[in-house]
Amino acid sequence: MSQHKIALVTGASTGFGKATVERLVHDGWRVIAAARRLDKLEALQASLGDAVLPLLLDVSDRAAVATTLAQIPAPFAAVELLVNNAGLALGLEPAQRASLDDWQDMINTNCLGLVAVTHAIVPSMLARGCGHVINIGSIAGSYPYAGGNVYGATKAFVHQFTLNLKTDFFGTPLRASCIEPGLSGGSEFSNVRFKGDDAKAAKVYEGTEPISPEDIADVVAWIASRPAHININTVEMMPVCQAPAGMGIYRKPV
């Protein structure tokens, strides 16, 4: 990869995002690493060098997204690859007991945040005739599970938005792709979902070998390195220990 290629990765302070920044820098990209925790981004820059530009950004804040992304320094301004990774799951309660605030937070980050960043970056890609948007979705957007309610719905949105984005790009060189992982470890995903309950989060992964952040970064790098005439629409991936569950049938007590 040319040293002049620029990528923007959201949710870059940990997990998938951090691993993606590391992989892209390794492959020769210069990377804008965006997240809410500047200290972690600065540590990433200290580790990887000047190829990384830390960017304090809360994607759920529309005004901050518009202002911050419009002020990216010139050496990093020509973004060719956008990796919309920022996202979260909150809670596993059924709909009738779930927190509406949690639902709103997931929608604001997973949907509004993703489209706000995309809306800010895509026009300049089109103006230069070069760009690729890779969205991080989830198999939760295709396979429902108990307590997945709004989280799964937001990831179904990400899937459909990606396909529609590719349709909007028809007749241009721009590309759009969606990566949809299953059970994934090595990040703060479950700790966030269970609001800091580390023991509960750890039980999610007991006896499993989940997808790792490095696995996701590898797929991002592979998609981004395809020839310019190839668009990878969707990559759905699960660890071998996981499979879609069968349909549930409730039977009345006899």
C-alpha positions in Angstrom: 0.0 0.0 0.0 1.1 3.5 -0.7 2.1 5.7 2.2 -0.2 8.3 0.8 -3.4 6.3 1.3 -5.5 7.7 4.2 -8.0 5.7 6.3 -10.5 6.9 9.0 -11.4 4.3 11.6 -14.1 5.1 14.2 -14.2 3.4 17.6 -10.4 3.1 17.3 -9.5 3.1 21.0 -10.0 -0.6 21.6 -11.1 -3.9 20.1 -11.9 -4.1 16.4 -11.0 -0.5 15.8 -7.6 -0.6 17.5 -6.7 -3.8 15.7 -7.8 -2.3 12.4 -5.6 0.8 12.9 -2.7 -1.4 13.7 -3.2 -3.6 10.6 -3.7 -0.7 8.2 -0.6 1.1 9.4 1.3 -2.2 9.0 0.0 -2.3 5.4 1.2 1.2 4.7 -1.8 3.3 5.3 -1.9 6.6 7.3 -4.8 6.4 9.7 -7.1 8.8 11.5 -7.9 7.0 14.7 -11.2 8.4 16.0 -12.8 7.6 19.4 -14.1 9.2 22.6 -11.0 8.3 24.7 -8.2 10.5 23.6 -5.7 8.9 26.0 -6.0 5.5 24.4 -5.7 7.1 20.9 -2.5 8.9 21.9 -1.1 5.6 23.3 -1.8 4.1 19.9 0.0 6.9 18.2 2.9 6.5 20.5 3.1 2.8 19.6 2.6 3.2 15.8 4.2 6.6 15.1 3.1 9.6 13.0 1.2 7.4 10.6 -1.6 7.7 13.2 -3.6 10.9 13.8 -5.6 10.7 17.1 -9.0 12.3 16.7 -11.4 12.9 19.7 -14.8 12.1 18.3 -18.2 11.0 19.7 -20.0 9.8 16.5 -23.4 10.1 18.2 -22.9 13.9 18.4 -24.0 15.1 14.9 -22.7 18.6 15.4 -19.3 17.3 16.6 -19.0 14.9 13.7 -19.7 17.7 11.1 -17.3 20.2 12.8 -14.5 17.8 13.7 -14.3 16.0 10.3 -14.4 19.3 8.5 -11.2 20.3 10.4 -9.0 17.2 9.7 -5.5 18.5 9.0 -4.6 18.7 5.3 -2.1 15.8 5.3 -4.9 13.5 6.4 -7.8 15.1 4.7 -8.0 12.9 1.6 -9.7 9.9 3.2 -9.9 6.9 0.8 -11.1 4.3 3.3 -13.7 4.9 6.0 -14.2 2.1 8.5 -17.4 2.7 10.5 -16.6 0.5 13.5 -18.0 2.6 16.4 -20.9 0.8 17.9 -22.2 -0.8 21.1 -24.8 -3.2 22.6 -26.5 -2.4 25.9 -28.4 -5.0 27.9 -30.0 -8.3 27.2 -33.5 -7.6 28.6 -36.6 -8.5 26.6 -38.3 -5.5 25.0 -40.9 -5.2 27.8 -38.2 -4.7 30.4 -35.5 -3.0 28.4 -34.3 0.5 29.1 -35.5 3.1 26.5 -32.3 5.1 27.3 -30.2 2.1 26.3 -32.2 1.7 23.1 -31.7 5.4 22.3 -28.0 5.1 22.9 -27.7 2.1 20.5 -29.7 3.9 17.8 -27.7 7.1 18.2 -24.3 5.3 17.9 -25.0 2.3 15.7 -27.3 4.1 13.2 -27.1 7.9 13.5 -23.4 7.9 14.2 -22.6 5.7 11.3 -24.6 7.7 8.8 -23.4 11.1 10.2 -19.7 10.1 9.6 -20.5 8.6 6.2 -22.4 11.8 5.2 -19.5 13.9 6.2 -16.8 11.9 4.3 -18.5 10.6 1.2 -18.8 13.9 -0.7 -15.0 14.4 -0.8 -14.5 10.8 -1.9 -16.9 11.4 -4.8 -15.1 14.6 -5.7 -11.8 12.8 -5.9 -13.3 9.8 -7.6 -11.9 7.4 -5.1 -13.2 5.8 -1.9 -14.4 2.8 0.0 -16.8 2.6 3.0 -16.5 -0.5 5.2 -19.2 -0.8 7.8 -19.0 -3.2 10.8 -22.3 -4.9 11.2 -23.2 -8.1 13.0 -24.9 -11.4 12.4 -27.4 -10.1 14.9 -28.9 -8.1 12.0 -29.8 -11.4 10.4 -30.3 -13.9 13.2 -32.5 -12.8 16.1 -31.8 -13.9 19.7 -33.4 -13.2 23.0 -32.6 -9.8 24.2 -31.1 -8.7 20.9 -34.1 -6.5 20.1 -32.8 -3.0 19.2 -29.2 -4.0 18.9 -30.1 -6.5 16.2 -32.4 -4.0 14.5 -29.5 -1.4 14.4 -27.3 -4.0 12.7 -30.0 -4.9 10.2 -30.0 -1.1 9.4 -26.2 -1.2 8.9 -26.6 -4.1 6.5 -29.3 -2.4 4.4 -27.7 1.0 4.5 -24.5 -0.5 3.1 -26.3 -2.1 0.2 -28.2 1.1 -0.5 -25.0 3.1 -0.3 -23.5 0.8 -2.9 -26.6 1.5 -5.1 -26.1 5.2 -4.7 -22.5 4.8 -5.8 -23.6 3.1 -9.0 -21.7 4.7 -11.9 -18.9 5.9 -9.7 -15.6 4.2 -8.6 -16.7 4.2 -4.9 -17.2 1.0 -3.0 -19.3 -0.1 0.0 -18.9 -3.2 2.1 -20.3 -4.7 5.3 -18.5 -7.1 7.7 -20.9 -9.0 9.9 -19.2 -11.0 12.7 -20.6 -13.5 15.1 -19.3 -14.2 18.6 -16.3 -12.0 19.1 -14.0 -11.6 22.0 -10.9 -9.6 22.9 -12.8 -6.3 23.1 -14.9 -4.4 25.6 -18.2 -5.3 23.8 -19.6 -7.6 26.5 -18.3 -5.4 29.3 -20.1 -2.5 27.8 -23.3 -4.5 27.2 -23.3 -5.6 30.9 -22.2 -2.1 32.1 -18.9 -3.1 33.7 -19.9 -6.5 35.1 -16.7 -8.3 34.1 -17.7 -11.6 35.6 -20.9 -11.7 33.5 -19.0 -10.6 30.4 -16.4 -13.3 30.9 -19.1 -16.0 31.0 -20.1 -15.2 27.4 -16.8 -16.6 26.2 -16.4 -19.6 28.6 -15.4 -22.7 26.6 -15.3 -20.9 23.3 -12.7 -19.7 20.7 -14.4 -16.5 19.5 -13.5 -14.2 16.6 -10.6 -11.9 17.6 -10.1 -8.2 16.8 -7.2 -9.3 14.6 -9.5 -11.5 12.6 -11.7 -8.5 11.8 -8.8 -6.4 11.0 -7.6 -9.0 8.6 -10.9 -9.0 6.8 -10.9 -5.2 6.6 -7.5 -5.3 5.1 -8.5 -8.0 2.6 -11.6 -6.2 1.4 -9.7 -2.9 1.1 -7.0 -4.5 -1.0 -9.2 -6.0 -3.6 -8.7 -4.7 -7.2 -10.5 -1.5 -7.9 -13.1 -3.2 -10.1 -14.2 -5.6 -7.2 -16.7 -4.7 -4.5 -17.2 -7.1 -1.6 -20.8 -6.5 -0.6 -21.1 -8.5 2.6 -18.8 -10.8 4.6 -20.7 -12.8 7.3 -18.4 -14.7 9.6 -18.8 -16.9 12.8 -16.3 -18.8 14.9 -16.5 -22.5 14.4 -18.1 -22.9 17.8 -21.1 -20.9 16.8 -24.1 -21.7 14.5 -27.5 -20.2 13.9 -30.0 -21.6 16.4 -33.1 -23.5 15.4 -36.5 -21.9 15.5 -38.0 -21.8 19.0 -41.4 -23.4 19.7 -43.1 -22.6 23.0 -45.2 -25.4 24.3 -47.9 -24.8 27.0 -47.3 -26.7 30.2 -49.3 -29.9 30.3 
